[in-house]
Amino acid sequence: MRRRHQATPTGEPIIADASDVDIDAYTVMPDGRLLQRTVFGLQPEVIERIRQGYVCVKCLEAYDAAFPDECVVCHFPMRERQAAEFEKDFRGNIRFGPSTTVEEEYAMAEEQIQREAYDKARKLGLILPKYM
């Protein structure tokens, strides 16, 4: 008789810090539709728990024991395929968001505000020194 490895979902919410659509990967559905895959930005501790089998790599359901036979939420075969799926999907550290710093974003916004004010003043007929 086969002994099942049981684990209980903890109910702990695993929330991605960021998510995006992976333009290089998709899933082909049985009816032929193509679905783009999602990329999650996770904290290093969460990534390690996924690697260790305490969090489902597919739906991020957390468990109290590593590598249950199957995820109770999405039915992914965690014991059988979690490690291989993690190796395939994990991309290391990826930066999400703009490549500029907050200070650079503020400087660009301030410059845009000044440029728009200059253009508006010129349209009203005001004579101003040339905007740089």
DOFIDREN-439395 format. One record per residue: residue number from 1; residue in one letter; x, y, z of N, C-alpha, C in turn. Coordinates in nm, 2 decimals, m for minus. Example, Ala and Ser with C-alpha at 12.3 -4.5 7.8 and 13.67 -1.06 7.14 Angstrom:
REM DOFIDREN-439395
+-----+-----+--------+--------+--------+--------+--------+--------+--------+--------+--------+
|   n | res |    n_X |    n_Y |    n_Z |   ca_X |   ca_Y |   ca_Z |    c_X |    c_Y |    c_Z |
+-----+-----+--------+--------+--------+--------+--------+--------+--------+--------+--------+
|   1 |   A |   1.32 |  m0.57 |   0.78 |   1.23 |  m0.45 |   0.78 |   1.32 |  m0.33 |   0.78 |
|   2 |   S |   1.28 |  m0.22 |   0.71 |   1.37 |  m0.11 |   0.71 |   1.29 |   0.00 |   0.79 |
+-----+-----+--------+--------+--------+--------+--------+--------+--------+--------+--------+
END
This chain:
REM DOFIDREN-439395
+-----+-----+--------+--------+--------+--------+--------+--------+--------+--------+--------+
|   n | res |    n_X |    n_Y |    n_Z |   ca_X |   ca_Y |   ca_Z |    c_X |    c_Y |    c_Z |
+-----+-----+--------+--------+--------+--------+--------+--------+--------+--------+--------+
|   1 |   M |   0.08 |  m0.12 |   0.00 |   0.00 |   0.00 |   0.00 |   0.09 |   0.12 |   0.00 |
|   2 |   R |   0.06 |   0.22 |  m0.09 |   0.13 |   0.34 |  m0.10 |   0.10 |   0.44 |   0.01 |
|   3 |   R |   0.20 |   0.49 |   0.08 |   0.18 |   0.58 |   0.19 |   0.18 |   0.73 |   0.13 |
|   4 |   R |   0.07 |   0.80 |   0.15 |   0.06 |   0.94 |   0.10 |   0.13 |   1.03 |   0.20 |
|   5 |   H |   0.20 |   1.13 |   0.14 |   0.27 |   1.23 |   0.22 |   0.17 |   1.34 |   0.24 |
|   6 |   Q |   0.12 |   1.36 |   0.36 |   0.02 |   1.46 |   0.38 |   0.08 |   1.59 |   0.43 |
|   7 |   A |   0.03 |   1.70 |   0.40 |   0.07 |   1.83 |   0.45 |  m0.06 |   1.91 |   0.46 |
|   8 |   T |  m0.07 |   2.00 |   0.55 |  m0.19 |   2.08 |   0.57 |  m0.16 |   2.23 |   0.52 |
|   9 |   P |  m0.24 |   2.29 |   0.44 |  m0.22 |   2.43 |   0.41 |  m0.22 |   2.51 |   0.53 |
|  10 |   T |  m0.14 |   2.61 |   0.54 |  m0.13 |   2.69 |   0.66 |  m0.22 |   2.81 |   0.66 |
|  11 |   G |  m0.27 |   2.84 |   0.54 |  m0.36 |   2.96 |   0.53 |  m0.28 |   3.09 |   0.52 |
|  12 |   E |  m0.15 |   3.08 |   0.53 |  m0.06 |   3.20 |   0.53 |  m0.07 |   3.26 |   0.39 |
|  13 |   P |  m0.10 |   3.39 |   0.38 |  m0.10 |   3.45 |   0.24 |   0.04 |   3.47 |   0.19 |
|  14 |   I |   0.07 |   3.42 |   0.08 |   0.20 |   3.45 |   0.01 |   0.17 |   3.55 |  m0.10 |
|  15 |   I |   0.21 |   3.67 |  m0.08 |   0.18 |   3.78 |  m0.17 |   0.30 |   3.82 |  m0.25 |
|  16 |   A |   0.30 |   3.82 |  m0.38 |   0.41 |   3.86 |  m0.46 |   0.43 |   4.01 |  m0.44 |
|  17 |   D |   0.56 |   4.05 |  m0.44 |   0.59 |   4.20 |  m0.43 |   0.56 |   4.26 |  m0.57 |
|  18 |   A |   0.57 |   4.19 |  m0.67 |   0.55 |   4.24 |  m0.81 |   0.51 |   4.12 |  m0.90 |
|  19 |   S |   0.44 |   4.15 |  m1.00 |   0.41 |   4.05 |  m1.10 |   0.41 |   4.11 |  m1.24 |
|  20 |   D |   0.44 |   4.03 |  m1.34 |   0.44 |   4.08 |  m1.48 |   0.41 |   3.96 |  m1.57 |
|  21 |   V |   0.38 |   3.99 |  m1.69 |   0.36 |   3.89 |  m1.79 |   0.49 |   3.85 |  m1.85 |
|  22 |   D |   0.52 |   3.72 |  m1.86 |   0.64 |   3.67 |  m1.92 |   0.62 |   3.66 |  m2.07 |
|  23 |   I |   0.68 |   3.76 |  m2.15 |   0.65 |   3.76 |  m2.29 |   0.72 |   3.65 |  m2.37 |
|  24 |   D |   0.81 |   3.58 |  m2.30 |   0.89 |   3.47 |  m2.37 |   0.83 |   3.33 |  m2.34 |
|  25 |   A |   0.73 |   3.32 |  m2.25 |   0.67 |   3.19 |  m2.22 |   0.52 |   3.19 |  m2.22 |
|  26 |   Y |   0.47 |   3.08 |  m2.26 |   0.32 |   3.07 |  m2.26 |   0.28 |   2.92 |  m2.25 |
|  27 |   T |   0.16 |   2.90 |  m2.21 |   0.10 |   2.76 |  m2.20 |   0.00 |   2.74 |  m2.31 |
|  28 |   V |   0.01 |   2.63 |  m2.37 |  m0.09 |   2.59 |  m2.47 |  m0.20 |   2.51 |  m2.40 |
|  29 |   M |  m0.32 |   2.57 |  m2.41 |  m0.44 |   2.50 |  m2.35 |  m0.49 |   2.39 |  m2.44 |
|  30 |   P |  m0.56 |   2.29 |  m2.38 |  m0.61 |   2.18 |  m2.46 |  m0.70 |   2.22 |  m2.58 |
|  31 |   D |  m0.76 |   2.34 |  m2.57 |  m0.84 |   2.39 |  m2.68 |  m0.76 |   2.47 |  m2.78 |
|  32 |   G |  m0.63 |   2.48 |  m2.76 |  m0.54 |   2.55 |  m2.86 |  m0.51 |   2.69 |  m2.82 |
|  33 |   R |  m0.58 |   2.75 |  m2.72 |  m0.55 |   2.89 |  m2.68 |  m0.41 |   2.90 |  m2.62 |
|  34 |   L |  m0.35 |   3.01 |  m2.64 |  m0.22 |   3.04 |  m2.58 |  m0.24 |   3.13 |  m2.46 |
|  35 |   L |  m0.19 |   3.09 |  m2.34 |  m0.20 |   3.18 |  m2.23 |  m0.05 |   3.22 |  m2.19 |
|  36 |   Q |  m0.03 |   3.35 |  m2.17 |   0.10 |   3.40 |  m2.13 |   0.12 |   3.36 |  m1.98 |
|  37 |   R |   0.24 |   3.33 |  m1.94 |   0.27 |   3.29 |  m1.81 |   0.30 |   3.42 |  m1.73 |
|  38 |   T |   0.28 |   3.41 |  m1.60 |   0.31 |   3.52 |  m1.51 |   0.44 |   3.50 |  m1.44 |
|  39 |   V |   0.51 |   3.61 |  m1.42 |   0.64 |   3.62 |  m1.35 |   0.61 |   3.69 |  m1.22 |
|  40 |   F |   0.65 |   3.63 |  m1.10 |   0.63 |   3.69 |  m0.97 |   0.76 |   3.74 |  m0.92 |
|  41 |   G |   0.75 |   3.85 |  m0.85 |   0.87 |   3.90 |  m0.77 |   0.84 |   3.87 |  m0.63 |
|  42 |   L |   0.93 |   3.78 |  m0.57 |   0.91 |   3.74 |  m0.44 |   1.03 |   3.77 |  m0.35 |
|  43 |   Q |   1.01 |   3.77 |  m0.22 |   1.12 |   3.79 |  m0.13 |   1.21 |   3.67 |  m0.12 |
|  44 |   P |   1.34 |   3.68 |  m0.09 |   1.43 |   3.57 |  m0.09 |   1.38 |   3.45 |   0.01 |
|  45 |   E |   1.32 |   3.49 |   0.12 |   1.27 |   3.39 |   0.21 |   1.16 |   3.30 |   0.15 |
|  46 |   V |   1.07 |   3.37 |   0.07 |   0.96 |   3.29 |   0.01 |   1.02 |   3.20 |  m0.10 |
|  47 |   I |   1.11 |   3.26 |  m0.18 |   1.18 |   3.17 |  m0.28 |   1.24 |   3.05 |  m0.22 |
|  48 |   E |   1.31 |   3.06 |  m0.11 |   1.37 |   2.95 |  m0.04 |   1.26 |   2.85 |   0.00 |
|  49 |   R |   1.15 |   2.90 |   0.05 |   1.04 |   2.81 |   0.10 |   0.98 |   2.73 |  m0.02 |
|  50 |   I |   0.97 |   2.80 |  m0.14 |   0.93 |   2.73 |  m0.26 |   1.03 |   2.62 |  m0.30 |
|  51 |   R |   1.16 |   2.66 |  m0.30 |   1.26 |   2.56 |  m0.33 |   1.26 |   2.44 |  m0.24 |
|  52 |   Q |   1.23 |   2.46 |  m0.11 |   1.23 |   2.35 |  m0.01 |   1.10 |   2.28 |  m0.01 |
|  53 |   G |   1.00 |   2.32 |  m0.09 |   0.87 |   2.25 |  m0.11 |   0.76 |   2.28 |  m0.01 |
|  54 |   Y |   0.78 |   2.39 |   0.07 |   0.68 |   2.44 |   0.16 |   0.57 |   2.53 |   0.10 |
|  55 |   V |   0.60 |   2.58 |  m0.02 |   0.50 |   2.66 |  m0.09 |   0.49 |   2.61 |  m0.23 |
|  56 |   C |   0.37 |   2.60 |  m0.28 |   0.34 |   2.55 |  m0.42 |   0.40 |   2.64 |  m0.52 |
|  57 |   V |   0.48 |   2.59 |  m0.61 |   0.55 |   2.67 |  m0.71 |   0.45 |   2.73 |  m0.81 |
|  58 |   K |   0.33 |   2.67 |  m0.83 |   0.23 |   2.71 |  m0.92 |   0.13 |   2.82 |  m0.87 |
|  59 |   C |   0.08 |   2.80 |  m0.75 |  m0.02 |   2.89 |  m0.70 |   0.01 |   2.96 |  m0.57 |
|  60 |   L |   0.13 |   2.93 |  m0.51 |   0.19 |   2.99 |  m0.39 |   0.11 |   2.96 |  m0.27 |
|  61 |   E |   0.04 |   2.84 |  m0.26 |  m0.02 |   2.79 |  m0.14 |   0.09 |   2.74 |  m0.04 |
|  62 |   A |   0.08 |   2.79 |   0.08 |   0.18 |   2.75 |   0.18 |   0.14 |   2.63 |   0.26 |
|  63 |   Y |   0.23 |   2.54 |   0.29 |   0.21 |   2.42 |   0.37 |   0.29 |   2.41 |   0.49 |
|  64 |   D |   0.25 |   2.32 |   0.59 |   0.32 |   2.30 |   0.71 |   0.43 |   2.20 |   0.70 |
|  65 |   A |   0.43 |   2.12 |   0.59 |   0.53 |   2.02 |   0.57 |   0.58 |   2.03 |   0.42 |
|  66 |   A |   0.70 |   1.99 |   0.40 |   0.75 |   2.00 |   0.26 |   0.70 |   1.89 |   0.17 |
|  67 |   F |   0.69 |   1.93 |   0.05 |   0.65 |   1.84 |  m0.07 |   0.53 |   1.75 |  m0.04 |
|  68 |   P |   0.41 |   1.80 |  m0.02 |   0.30 |   1.72 |  m0.01 |   0.28 |   1.65 |  m0.15 |
|  69 |   D |   0.20 |   1.54 |  m0.16 |   0.18 |   1.47 |  m0.28 |   0.13 |   1.57 |  m0.39 |
|  70 |   E |   0.03 |   1.64 |  m0.35 |  m0.04 |   1.73 |  m0.45 |  m0.09 |   1.86 |  m0.37 |
|  71 |   C |  m0.08 |   1.97 |  m0.44 |  m0.14 |   2.09 |  m0.39 |  m0.29 |   2.08 |  m0.38 |
|  72 |   V |  m0.35 |   2.11 |  m0.27 |  m0.49 |   2.10 |  m0.25 |  m0.57 |   2.21 |  m0.33 |
|  73 |   V |  m0.50 |   2.32 |  m0.37 |  m0.56 |   2.43 |  m0.43 |  m0.56 |   2.41 |  m0.59 |
|  74 |   C |  m0.44 |   2.39 |  m0.64 |  m0.43 |   2.38 |  m0.79 |  m0.41 |   2.24 |  m0.84 |
|  75 |   H |  m0.39 |   2.14 |  m0.75 |  m0.37 |   2.00 |  m0.78 |  m0.24 |   1.98 |  m0.85 |
|  76 |   F |  m0.14 |   2.07 |  m0.84 |  m0.01 |   2.05 |  m0.90 |   0.06 |   1.93 |  m0.82 |
|  77 |   P |   0.12 |   1.84 |  m0.89 |   0.19 |   1.73 |  m0.82 |   0.32 |   1.77 |  m0.76 |
|  78 |   M |   0.32 |   1.83 |  m0.64 |   0.43 |   1.89 |  m0.58 |   0.55 |   1.79 |  m0.55 |
|  79 |   R |   0.51 |   1.68 |  m0.49 |   0.62 |   1.58 |  m0.46 |   0.69 |   1.54 |  m0.58 |
|  80 |   E |   0.62 |   1.51 |  m0.69 |   0.67 |   1.46 |  m0.81 |   0.74 |   1.57 |  m0.90 |
|  81 |   R |   0.69 |   1.69 |  m0.91 |   0.74 |   1.78 |  m1.01 |   0.78 |   1.92 |  m0.96 |
|  82 |   Q |   0.77 |   1.95 |  m0.83 |   0.80 |   2.08 |  m0.77 |   0.95 |   2.12 |  m0.80 |
|  83 |   A |   1.04 |   2.03 |  m0.77 |   1.19 |   2.06 |  m0.78 |   1.22 |   2.09 |  m0.93 |
|  84 |   A |   1.17 |   2.01 |  m1.02 |   1.20 |   2.03 |  m1.16 |   1.14 |   2.16 |  m1.21 |
|  85 |   E |   1.02 |   2.19 |  m1.17 |   0.95 |   2.31 |  m1.21 |   1.02 |   2.43 |  m1.16 |
|  86 |   F |   1.06 |   2.43 |  m1.03 |   1.14 |   2.54 |  m0.97 |   1.26 |   2.56 |  m1.05 |
|  87 |   E |   1.34 |   2.46 |  m1.09 |   1.46 |   2.47 |  m1.17 |   1.43 |   2.54 |  m1.30 |
|  88 |   K |   1.32 |   2.50 |  m1.36 |   1.29 |   2.55 |  m1.49 |   1.24 |   2.69 |  m1.49 |
|  89 |   D |   1.16 |   2.73 |  m1.39 |   1.10 |   2.86 |  m1.38 |   1.18 |   2.97 |  m1.31 |
|  90 |   F |   1.27 |   2.93 |  m1.21 |   1.34 |   3.03 |  m1.14 |   1.44 |   3.10 |  m1.22 |
|  91 |   R |   1.43 |   3.24 |  m1.22 |   1.52 |   3.32 |  m1.31 |   1.62 |   3.40 |  m1.23 |
|  92 |   G |   1.63 |   3.38 |  m1.10 |   1.73 |   3.46 |  m1.02 |   1.67 |   3.59 |  m0.99 |
|  93 |   N |   1.75 |   3.69 |  m0.97 |   1.71 |   3.82 |  m0.93 |   1.68 |   3.90 |  m1.06 |
|  94 |   I |   1.55 |   3.95 |  m1.07 |   1.51 |   4.03 |  m1.18 |   1.46 |   4.16 |  m1.12 |
|  95 |   R |   1.50 |   4.27 |  m1.18 |   1.45 |   4.40 |  m1.14 |   1.32 |   4.43 |  m1.20 |
|  96 |   F |   1.22 |   4.46 |  m1.12 |   1.09 |   4.51 |  m1.17 |   1.09 |   4.66 |  m1.16 |
|  97 |   G |   1.01 |   4.72 |  m1.25 |   0.99 |   4.86 |  m1.25 |   1.10 |   4.94 |  m1.32 |
|  98 |   P |   1.10 |   5.07 |  m1.31 |   1.19 |   5.16 |  m1.38 |   1.33 |   5.13 |  m1.35 |
|  99 |   S |   1.42 |   5.16 |  m1.44 |   1.56 |   5.15 |  m1.41 |   1.63 |   5.27 |  m1.35 |
| 100 |   T |   1.54 |   5.37 |  m1.32 |   1.59 |   5.49 |  m1.26 |   1.56 |   5.49 |  m1.11 |
| 101 |   T |   1.63 |   5.57 |  m1.04 |   1.61 |   5.59 |  m0.89 |   1.49 |   5.68 |  m0.87 |
| 102 |   V |   1.44 |   5.68 |  m0.75 |   1.33 |   5.77 |  m0.71 |   1.38 |   5.92 |  m0.73 |
| 103 |   E |   1.50 |   5.95 |  m0.69 |   1.55 |   6.08 |  m0.71 |   1.55 |   6.12 |  m0.86 |
| 104 |   E |   1.60 |   6.03 |  m0.94 |   1.60 |   6.06 |  m1.09 |   1.46 |   6.09 |  m1.14 |
| 105 |   E |   1.36 |   6.01 |  m1.09 |   1.22 |   6.02 |  m1.13 |   1.17 |   6.16 |  m1.09 |
| 106 |   Y |   1.20 |   6.20 |  m0.97 |   1.16 |   6.33 |  m0.92 |   1.22 |   6.44 |  m1.00 |
| 107 |   A |   1.35 |   6.43 |  m1.04 |   1.42 |   6.53 |  m1.12 |   1.35 |   6.54 |  m1.26 |
| 108 |   M |   1.32 |   6.43 |  m1.32 |   1.26 |   6.43 |  m1.45 |   1.12 |   6.49 |  m1.44 |
| 109 |   A |   1.04 |   6.46 |  m1.34 |   0.91 |   6.52 |  m1.32 |   0.92 |   6.67 |  m1.30 |
| 110 |   E |   1.01 |   6.71 |  m1.22 |   1.03 |   6.86 |  m1.20 |   1.07 |   6.93 |  m1.33 |
| 111 |   E |   1.15 |   6.86 |  m1.41 |   1.19 |   6.92 |  m1.54 |   1.07 |   6.93 |  m1.63 |
| 112 |   Q |   0.99 |   6.83 |  m1.64 |   0.87 |   6.83 |  m1.72 |   0.77 |   6.94 |  m1.68 |
| 113 |   I |   0.76 |   6.96 |  m1.55 |   0.67 |   7.06 |  m1.50 |   0.72 |   7.20 |  m1.54 |
| 114 |   Q |   0.85 |   7.22 |  m1.53 |   0.91 |   7.35 |  m1.57 |   0.90 |   7.37 |  m1.72 |
| 115 |   R |   0.92 |   7.27 |  m1.80 |   0.91 |   7.28 |  m1.94 |   0.76 |   7.31 |  m1.98 |
| 116 |   E |   0.66 |   7.25 |  m1.92 |   0.52 |   7.28 |  m1.95 |   0.49 |   7.42 |  m1.91 |
| 117 |   A |   0.54 |   7.46 |  m1.80 |   0.51 |   7.60 |  m1.75 |   0.57 |   7.70 |  m1.85 |
| 118 |   Y |   0.69 |   7.68 |  m1.90 |   0.76 |   7.76 |  m1.99 |   0.68 |   7.77 |  m2.12 |
| 119 |   D |   0.64 |   7.65 |  m2.17 |   0.56 |   7.65 |  m2.30 |   0.43 |   7.72 |  m2.28 |
| 120 |   K |   0.36 |   7.71 |  m2.17 |   0.23 |   7.77 |  m2.15 |   0.25 |   7.93 |  m2.14 |
| 121 |   A |   0.36 |   7.97 |  m2.07 |   0.38 |   8.11 |  m2.06 |   0.41 |   8.17 |  m2.20 |
| 122 |   R |   0.49 |   8.10 |  m2.29 |   0.52 |   8.15 |  m2.42 |   0.39 |   8.16 |  m2.51 |
| 123 |   K |   0.30 |   8.06 |  m2.49 |   0.18 |   8.06 |  m2.56 |   0.09 |   8.18 |  m2.52 |
| 124 |   L |   0.10 |   8.23 |  m2.40 |   0.03 |   8.34 |  m2.35 |   0.09 |   8.47 |  m2.39 |
| 125 |   G |   0.21 |   8.47 |  m2.46 |   0.27 |   8.59 |  m2.51 |   0.38 |   8.64 |  m2.42 |
| 126 |   L |   0.41 |   8.58 |  m2.31 |   0.51 |   8.63 |  m2.22 |   0.65 |   8.61 |  m2.28 |
| 127 |   I |   0.73 |   8.71 |  m2.26 |   0.87 |   8.70 |  m2.31 |   0.96 |   8.65 |  m2.19 |
| 128 |   L |   1.02 |   8.53 |  m2.22 |   1.10 |   8.47 |  m2.12 |   1.24 |   8.43 |  m2.17 |
| 129 |   P |   1.33 |   8.42 |  m2.08 |   1.46 |   8.37 |  m2.13 |   1.44 |   8.23 |  m2.19 |
| 130 |   K |   1.53 |   8.19 |  m2.28 |   1.52 |   8.06 |  m2.34 |   1.53 |   7.95 |  m2.23 |
| 131 |   Y |   1.44 |   7.85 |  m2.24 |   1.44 |   7.74 |  m2.14 |   1.55 |   7.65 |  m2.18 |
| 132 |   M |   1.62 |   7.60 |  m2.08 |   1.73 |   7.51 |  m2.11 |   1.69 |   7.37 |  m2.08 |
+-----+-----+--------+--------+--------+--------+--------+--------+--------+--------+--------+
END
